[in-house]
Structures are given as C-alpha cells and as structure tokens.
C-alpha cells in the first residue's frame, strides 16, 4: 500500500490477522496480530534520518500537544494517497480493521500484538499508541504489546511516558552495532546523563519499552548489522551485549526468565520475516 510522505513517494506494507482456534486453545485468548515490513525506499531512509518532532494529536478529543513524534513517521502513518488500494491512509485502514476484529471477537478474551522491523517498528508503535490513546482496546480489556526489531526512536520523552501510562508494553530487540536503533536523536536523547534536568528534555527523542540487546557484525558485510535475517539468527543463538543486564531488564516486561523473552521475540520475528522473505 503506497502513500506520499513529506520526503516523497513511499510504500508501507502490513499484515493483519487473528489467531485461529488452534492457537486460541494454546494461548488462551484470541490474538490480533499486525506486522509491518521495514525500510526499503530512499524516502523511507530519509524519514528514518529526520530529526523533526511534531505533536501527534491523534485523539481529537484529547490532542496532548506535549506528546510529540517524528514528523516523517507520522506523515507516513496518517497521509492518504490515491492508489489502487483506495484513498485511505495507513492509519485509517488499520484502525478500521482492528476495530472490526475486536467487535467480531468481542465475546472472547482478546490481545493485540504488533511487530515490525526498522521503519516498520515505528509504524507498529504509532499504531499501538493510537489504539490505546483512542481507547479502542478498553471495552475488550485487550492488552497491547509491541515487538520492535532494529527500530529507531519514534517520539519524545512525553510520548514514552504516555505509552507507559496507557499500558502499552514494548520489547525492543536491538543489535548493539545497528546505527538505525540510535536514530533519530543520536546526540540528544534520553540516554544522556542528567537528561531529565535539561530544560529542553521534552524536545529530545526517547526509546519506549524494555531493551533486549544482541551483538553481531561481519567485517565482510558491514550492512548485516541491520539485516532482518541476522536478527533472526542472532536471536536463535544470542551473544548478549555487556551494554545491558538482560535478565534484570526482562523481568520488568513479563514474569519469567530472559529466555522466555528471547523465544517470544524469535517466534514473532520469524512470522514477520516469513511475510516478506
């Protein structure tokens, strides 16, 4: 599905599905899954490098101008464009489909899971925030979980705080050597010392959620650090980075050891990869 962003022509591709009855019996709930592909076009790479923050204002009844997100990602998420798939934006199509599935399975226990690689993880997080901010999941008491793989920062510190307030859970799987995960806001972000004491901290980028750090690199192929297939391989045989204490971080996300997080991330990533392999 294509659209035109502030940076020029772009194309987003996503899949929406609901778990079948066999999976429901195993999980104990009906899981609605939305998966996005990663960065492909030049315009999308430009969007990744954009450093402009703009108010999200996704809830017209409570716009929250202090909650800001990267302008390029927001444009890709909200812009409509005439194409063979119709005139509606990524946002309009997905909110309509998620609402349809929630109502279809309203008599069951439901959860919402989103996943994406690179720029796709940004769209996944924006959609998760949007669903929660609009309260679409509340009547169904459906928890929202995001699996982000090699994803850039999406919003400012208030965006991070608001996601936490809304109960959106995020697992960020990152390669310590992947530069995309350090963008935007490579110089000014919430990892800086005394970040909250800065008078302009609300204008700095902040990552959302719990971080699961991998560490892989091939001298003969430097671009592998952001490759989806290498994320899958490294999750299967991880070499933990000393940057973070994974076990300590993981228990804040779900109950259980770090291996459960890794298994969950691997299963989700295999599903995402299968759609565009």
Buried (B, 14 or more C-beta within 10 A) or exposed (E): BBBBBBBEEBBBBBBBBBBEEEBBEEEEBBBBBBBBBBBBBEBBBBBBBBBEBBBBBBBEEEEBEBBBBBBBBBBBBBBBBEEEEEEBBBBBBBBEBBBEBBEEBEEEBBBBBBBBBBBBBBBBBBBBBBBBBBEBBEEBEBBBBBBBBBBBBBBBBBBBBBBEEBEBBBBBBBBBBBEBBBBBBEEBBBEBEEBEEBEEBBBBBBBBBBBBBBBBEEEEEEEBBBBBEBBBBBBEEBEBBEEBEBEEBBBEBBEEEBEBBBBBBBEBBEBBBEEBE
